[in-house]
């Protein structure tokens, strides 16, 4: 998912929640201009801010839609596969542990 798509969806969820950019920024404790930049696709939110925004909007990662044949997504998958294929065994265990921790944090069920 690219910056514009993330921003578009966050804006949609913010509007569904009935919040202004200013109100969301206040609840997340970031500047209103940063919300504007995220929603307009100029910036990615930091991971921490993204998680705070999702919590305030009562949205989960699985609520985000993504194009199945999105070139950015396909490139990301290819890059991830390259990293795994070139990794040493000890690194693969670390990667798996990190992914599992992220899944727990985001409350995503493994497939």
Secondary structure, DSSP 4 states (H G I P E B T S, - for coil): --HHHHHHHHHHHHHHTT--HHHHHHHHTS-HHHHHHHHTTS-PPPHHHHHHHHHHHT--GGGS---TT-HHHHHHHHHHHHHHHHS-HHHHHHHHHHHHHHHHHHTPPP-
